[in-house]
Amino acid sequence: MSFPCFPGDSDHEYQKWRDRKLHNMPGSADELVVEVSDPTSLSLAERNALTRAVARTNMAIYAGPATPEAGSEVPRQLGAQFGLHRLDPNLGADEDAMTALRVIEGAGPGSGDYVPYTDKALNWHTDGYYNAPDRKIESMVLHCVRPAAEGGENALLDPDIAYIVLRDANPDWARALCHPNSLTTPANIQNGVTIRPERSTSVFSTASDGSLLMDYTERKRNVIWRDDPDTLAAVAFLREFMASDSPFIYRARLEAGWGLLCNNVLHTRTAFRDNPSAPRLVYRGRYYDRIRT
């Protein structure tokens, strides 16, 4: 039986891709970090180092200088150097389609009604898993202007690894998550107005460049998994794996001037405590483009 979401249909092709992927995986989060002098204007060596990291595990962390006055221009210009231009103007985004992630009181999009705008922990997810099929989030930049006083650490997992461990455990489970209705997000209705309709998607699909793409959330509310034994077993397996101490799960805290460049990898955020005089501020850019490597 075929795997419609995997770029390469035969078991032989899968094994070659799998072995190459596992062989090249970093041994620690430190190997993801690239020091840069100016993320808005990378040197050739800096760009190549970030490209190599993304090619290995779909993510890289740049460690640049703290420039609070630059605002969202840093992640925008950083992304543009890797072919990222088509920003997703999601709920809560600013006029430039960049999103300022910070603690915001109140109700509605971009507020405490949505966990990213609180100091609470965020469970495993990829960004935009509820988006329409023609608005798939293929990449993302997170840029830290100010870290929290305590906490706010990210756990990061390459979707390719999630696919590999799942398919190795049971190919039928991987196949089940390629089903177009494996994950359904109910409609988002605020005050009687439908902000986003109900949408179904496959967990694994093919990105615009032919690589693997993943839509996933560990939320237990406001998400409906296909009522199928293999789908439910696959989700249970992934949850257990992502709760483990696997060496493929990297943990890092973005400091001031640091950022994450990634092909929409699975990620979490621990709860944090703010310094009231200098609260945590992270800019997020979601893109319909894949990182050019």
C-alpha positions as CSV (number, residue, x, y, z in Angstrom):
1,M,0.0,0.0,0.0
2,S,1.2,3.5,-0.8
3,F,2.1,6.4,1.4
4,P,0.5,9.4,-0.4
5,C,2.1,12.0,1.9
6,F,5.7,10.7,1.6
7,P,7.9,12.0,-1.2
8,G,9.1,8.7,-2.5
9,D,6.7,5.8,-2.6
10,S,8.8,2.6,-2.3
11,D,10.1,1.1,0.9
12,H,13.6,1.3,-0.6
13,E,13.3,5.1,-1.1
14,Y,12.0,5.5,2.4
15,Q,14.9,3.5,3.9
16,K,17.5,5.6,2.0
17,W,15.8,8.8,3.1
18,R,15.4,7.6,6.7
19,D,19.0,6.4,7.1
20,R,20.4,9.6,5.7
21,K,18.2,11.7,7.9
22,L,19.1,9.8,11.1
23,H,22.8,9.9,10.3
24,N,22.8,13.6,9.9
25,M,20.8,14.6,13.0
26,P,22.5,16.9,15.5
27,G,23.6,15.4,18.8
28,S,22.4,18.4,20.8
29,A,20.6,21.8,20.6
30,D,24.1,23.4,20.6
31,E,24.7,22.2,17.1
32,L,21.6,24.2,15.9
33,V,23.0,27.5,17.1
34,V,24.8,29.8,14.6
35,E,26.3,33.1,15.9
36,V,25.6,36.0,13.6
37,S,26.7,39.6,13.6
38,D,23.6,41.1,12.0
39,P,20.6,38.8,11.2
40,T,19.3,41.4,8.8
41,S,22.4,41.2,6.6
42,L,24.1,37.8,7.0
43,S,27.5,37.0,5.7
44,L,27.9,34.2,3.2
45,A,29.5,32.0,5.9
46,E,26.6,32.7,8.4
47,R,24.0,32.1,5.8
48,N,25.6,28.8,4.7
49,A,25.9,27.7,8.4
50,L,22.2,28.3,8.9
51,T,21.3,26.6,5.6
52,R,23.3,23.5,6.7
53,A,21.5,23.3,10.0
54,V,18.1,23.6,8.3
55,A,19.0,21.0,5.8
56,R,19.9,18.6,8.6
57,T,16.9,19.0,10.8
58,N,14.5,21.6,9.4
59,M,15.6,24.2,11.9
60,A,18.4,26.5,13.0
61,I,18.8,29.0,15.9
62,Y,20.6,32.3,15.1
63,A,22.3,34.1,18.0
64,G,22.5,37.7,17.1
65,P,22.9,41.0,19.1
66,A,20.1,42.5,21.1
67,T,18.4,45.2,19.0
68,P,15.1,46.1,20.7
69,E,14.6,49.2,18.6
70,A,14.5,47.1,15.3
71,G,11.3,45.4,16.1
72,S,9.7,43.1,13.6
73,E,12.1,44.1,10.8
74,V,14.8,41.7,12.1
75,P,12.8,38.5,11.5
76,R,11.3,39.9,8.3
77,Q,14.7,40.7,6.8
78,L,16.2,37.5,8.1
79,G,13.5,35.4,6.5
80,A,13.8,37.3,3.2
81,Q,17.4,36.1,2.8
82,F,16.0,32.5,2.7
83,G,13.2,33.2,0.2
84,L,10.5,33.8,2.8
85,H,8.2,36.5,1.7
86,R,4.5,35.4,1.8
87,L,3.5,36.1,5.3
88,D,0.3,34.7,6.8
89,P,-1.8,37.5,8.2
90,N,-3.3,35.4,11.0
91,L,-5.5,36.5,13.9
92,G,-3.6,38.7,16.2
93,A,-1.0,39.7,13.6
94,D,0.0,43.4,13.3
95,E,-0.6,45.4,10.1
96,D,2.7,44.1,8.6
97,A,1.5,40.5,9.2
98,M,4.1,39.9,11.9
99,T,2.8,38.9,15.3
100,A,4.0,40.3,18.6
101,L,3.8,37.4,21.1
102,R,3.5,38.9,24.6
103,V,1.1,38.7,27.5
104,I,-2.1,40.6,26.7
105,E,-5.1,40.9,28.9
106,G,-8.6,41.0,27.6
107,A,-10.7,39.1,25.1
108,G,-10.6,38.3,21.4
109,P,-7.7,37.5,18.9
110,G,-4.3,38.5,20.1
111,S,-5.3,38.4,23.8
112,G,-5.5,36.2,26.9
113,D,-8.3,34.2,25.2
114,Y,-5.5,32.6,23.1
115,V,-2.7,30.8,25.0
116,P,0.2,32.2,23.0
117,Y,-0.7,35.6,24.4
118,T,-0.4,34.4,28.0
119,D,2.4,33.2,30.3
120,K,1.0,29.7,30.3
121,A,2.7,26.6,28.8
122,L,2.1,25.8,25.1
123,N,1.8,22.1,24.3
124,W,3.3,20.4,21.2
125,H,2.0,21.9,17.9
126,T,2.9,23.1,14.5
127,D,1.7,26.6,13.5
128,G,-1.4,27.1,11.5
129,Y,-2.7,23.5,11.6
130,Y,-6.2,25.0,11.2
131,N,-5.4,27.0,8.1
132,A,-7.1,26.5,4.7
133,P,-5.3,24.1,2.3
134,D,-4.0,27.0,0.1
135,R,-2.6,28.7,3.2
136,K,-0.4,26.0,4.7
137,I,2.3,27.3,7.0
138,E,5.5,25.9,5.6
139,S,8.0,27.9,7.6
140,M,8.4,30.2,10.5
141,V,10.7,32.7,12.1
142,L,10.6,33.5,15.9
143,H,12.7,36.4,17.0
144,C,13.3,37.2,20.7
145,V,13.4,40.9,21.5
146,R,13.2,40.3,25.3
147,P,13.2,36.9,27.0
148,A,11.1,36.2,30.1
149,A,12.6,36.7,33.6
150,E,12.2,32.9,34.1
151,G,11.0,30.1,31.8
152,G,9.8,30.4,28.3
153,E,12.0,27.5,27.0
154,N,11.1,25.8,23.7
155,A,11.2,22.1,23.0
156,L,11.7,21.4,19.2
157,L,11.2,18.3,17.1
158,D,11.7,17.9,13.4
159,P,8.5,16.6,11.8
160,D,10.6,14.2,9.7
161,I,11.7,12.4,12.9
162,A,8.0,12.2,14.1
163,Y,7.2,10.5,10.8
164,I,10.1,8.2,11.0
165,V,9.5,7.0,14.6
166,L,5.8,6.5,13.8
167,R,6.3,4.6,10.5
168,D,9.0,2.5,12.1
169,A,6.6,1.6,14.9
170,N,3.7,0.8,12.6
171,P,3.4,1.7,9.0
172,D,-0.4,1.7,9.2
173,W,-0.2,4.4,11.8
174,A,1.8,6.7,9.5
175,R,-0.6,5.9,6.6
176,A,-3.6,6.8,8.8
177,L,-2.2,10.3,9.5
178,C,-1.9,10.8,5.7
179,H,-5.8,10.6,5.5
180,P,-7.2,14.1,4.5
181,N,-9.6,14.0,7.5
182,S,-7.3,12.7,10.2
183,L,-7.4,16.0,12.0
184,T,-10.4,18.4,12.2
185,T,-10.5,21.8,13.9
186,P,-14.0,23.0,14.8
187,A,-15.2,26.4,13.6
188,N,-13.9,29.4,15.6
189,I,-17.0,31.4,16.5
190,Q,-16.8,34.6,18.5
191,N,-20.0,36.5,19.5
192,G,-22.0,34.6,16.9
193,V,-19.5,35.5,14.1
194,T,-17.6,32.7,12.3
195,I,-14.0,33.8,12.3
196,R,-12.8,30.5,10.9
197,P,-14.9,27.6,9.5
198,E,-14.5,24.0,10.5
199,R,-11.5,22.5,8.7
200,S,-10.1,19.0,8.2
201,T,-6.6,18.1,7.1
202,S,-4.1,15.3,7.0
203,V,-1.4,15.4,9.7
204,F,1.3,14.5,7.1
205,S,1.3,16.0,3.6
206,T,3.7,17.1,1.0
207,A,5.2,20.6,1.0
208,S,5.6,22.9,-2.0
209,D,9.2,21.6,-2.6
210,G,8.2,17.9,-2.3
211,S,9.4,17.5,1.3
212,L,7.3,16.4,4.3
213,L,4.9,18.8,5.9
214,M,3.1,18.3,9.2
215,D,-0.1,19.8,10.8
216,Y,-0.4,18.8,14.4
217,T,-1.7,19.9,17.8
218,E,-1.7,18.2,21.2
219,R,-4.7,20.1,22.3
220,K,-7.4,17.9,23.8
221,R,-10.1,20.5,23.4
222,N,-11.3,22.1,20.1
223,V,-9.8,19.3,18.0
224,I,-11.4,16.2,16.6
225,W,-9.3,13.2,15.6
226,R,-10.7,10.8,13.0
227,D,-12.5,8.0,14.8
228,D,-10.4,5.2,13.4
229,P,-8.3,2.7,15.4
230,D,-5.0,3.4,13.5
231,T,-5.5,7.2,13.8
232,L,-6.1,7.1,17.5
233,A,-3.2,4.7,18.1
234,A,-0.9,6.9,16.0
235,V,-1.9,10.0,18.0
236,A,-1.4,8.2,21.3
237,F,2.0,7.0,20.2
238,L,3.2,10.5,19.1
239,R,2.0,11.9,22.5
240,E,4.0,9.3,24.3
241,F,7.1,9.9,22.2
242,M,7.0,13.7,22.5
243,A,6.7,13.3,26.3
244,S,9.9,11.2,26.3
245,D,13.5,12.2,26.8
246,S,14.4,11.3,23.2
247,P,17.7,12.8,22.0
248,F,15.9,14.0,18.9
249,I,13.9,16.5,21.0
250,Y,16.0,19.6,21.4
251,R,15.4,22.2,24.2
252,A,16.5,25.8,23.9
253,R,15.7,29.2,25.3
254,L,15.9,32.2,22.9
255,E,17.8,35.0,24.4
256,A,17.6,38.7,23.4
257,G,18.6,38.9,19.7
258,W,18.2,35.2,19.1
259,G,15.7,33.6,16.8
260,L,14.4,30.3,15.4
261,L,14.4,29.8,11.6
262,C,12.5,26.6,10.7
263,N,10.3,24.7,8.3
264,N,7.4,24.8,10.8
265,V,8.8,22.2,13.2
266,L,6.9,20.8,16.1
267,H,7.5,23.0,19.2
268,T,6.3,23.8,22.7
269,R,6.9,26.6,25.2
270,T,7.2,26.3,29.0
271,A,5.3,28.6,31.2
272,F,7.2,31.8,32.2
273,R,7.4,34.7,34.6
274,D,7.8,38.2,33.3
275,N,9.8,41.1,34.6
276,P,7.1,43.8,34.7
277,S,9.5,46.5,33.6
278,A,10.7,44.4,30.7
279,P,8.1,41.8,29.7
280,R,8.8,39.0,27.3
281,L,8.4,40.0,23.6
282,V,8.9,37.6,20.7
283,Y,8.0,38.4,17.1
284,R,6.6,35.6,14.9
285,G,6.4,35.4,11.2
286,R,4.5,32.6,9.6
287,Y,5.1,31.9,5.9
288,Y,3.5,30.0,3.0
289,D,7.1,29.6,1.6
290,R,9.6,26.8,2.3
291,I,13.1,27.8,3.4
292,R,15.4,28.1,0.4
293,T,18.5,26.0,1.0
